[in-house]
């Protein structure tokens, strides 16, 4: 079983909106792999999910603090 390798270099070149969409796509793929019956797919899915969540946190983690809605309270 072969998997399409996640290439962060490709994702870094994208605009912010497309980057978010690409991370979401790979996160969904990881969720499906984790739900698989194949041990190799589950293992790769867990690694991919951890990698994608880390990238999301580093790229979009401060978006909540920069809320575009004035007067909205942000819980931390």
C-alpha positions, 0 to 999 in steps of 0.5 A: 500500500502506497500513500501520496506523500504530504509535501509541506513545501507545496503548501507553503507556496499557497495563499492563506485561503488555499493553504487552509483548504489544503491542510483541511484536506490532508487532515480529513485524509488522515482521519480516514486513514486512522479509521482504516483496518490496515495498520500501516495506514493507521500509523501513517494517518496518525503521523500525518494528522499530528503534522497537519495539526502542528502546521495549522497551529503554527500558521493559523493559531493566532487567528482567534486573537485577531478576530475580525468581528469587533467586540467579540470576546475571545476565550483563551 
